[in-house]
Amino acid sequence: FKSIIACSENLNDIRFSGTRAKAAGSADIATGLQDLANAGKLGGIIRLDLADNSFGDCYEELADALRFCSNLEYLDIHDCCLGDDGIVAVCDALIEANAPVSFLSISGNDIGEDGYEGAKSVAKLIASVNDSIESFNASENEIKSPGIRTIARAFKSNSVKQIYLNMNEIGTVGGNALADMVSRVPNLEVIE
């Protein structure tokens, strides 16, 4: 796959999901994307689906590539073993790219397991994409009430229609923050 994408000039949609490539295969994909970015060939990427892989040991390379994805609208990196450090790097990269992300799935990445930094970075990213985000999924993580509250407070969006935060440690504080959020997301259709 790394060899295939290396030969591609006009990519706008990359899907390498569900492969369970393990750490070595995921590192090849991350470095392949990084190589494309360094060659100036990721600026046209609109869709990137890397779900269900293991980027925990190579999240820096993935984040380096995402910095060049200035047209990215769809990013699915659920179940990618990113953890808090990885999600911080990814969020920082997407903010730097100023990508008009409308679909973002970061579920199942153990965000919140090591603390609060991951949720704070997710909230910063949400604040930066409030004008474009339509679907946001951070379910099946370890985000606790303070993190949920921080993310909920970041939402001020007329475009968001779906928010998935189920299977986190939301608690009363997080639940109240989500209830308060509803007035700032008037077109919300689904919340879980």
Secondary structure, 3 states (H helix, E strand, C coil): CHHHHHCCCCCCEEECCCCCCHHHHHHHHHHHHHHHHHCCCCCCCCEEECCCCCCCCCHHHHHHHHCCCCCCCEEECCCCCCHHHHHHHHHHHHHHHCCCCCEEECCCCCCCCCCCHHHHHHHHHHHHCCCCCCEEECCCCCCEHHHHHHHHHHCCCCCCCEEECCCCECHHHHHHHHHHHHHHCCCCCEEC
